[in-house]
Amino acid sequence: MIKLIDILNEDLLSDTYQLKGVLIVNPKFNSYTNISSDIRAIKGITILSERYYPKSEKLSYPKYILSIKIDPSPFVKDGGFNKDSIDYIIKEIKSIKGVMNFITNRKVTKI
């Protein structure tokens, strides 16, 4: 028998969230193809969309504007999808070889 609480939990987990930011990479250490593949492998990330940031004389490293879609369900067993979940995702992105920085305002929107 299906419990009402199970149905409510499944409904809450069906939401998807979006995190946006700017990724700065050093292609001497890792290609963007490998970096984006590593980002997609991070727990909770389902879709990664990117747009190349046009080069200028002031930019010495390639930049990409990222839109990351996050499925909150993998975080349920760790206490739910919350600020710590976002911090985990950002930390994992920054730890990828070739990533110089990931700049975000940590604002997550429900989509």
Secondary structure, 3 states (H helix, E strand, C coil): CCCHHHHHHHHHHCCCEEEEEEEEECCCCCCHHHHHHHHHCCCCEEEEEEEEECCCCCCCCCEEEEEEEECCHHHHHHCCCCHHHHHHHHHHHHCCCCEEEEECCCCEEEC
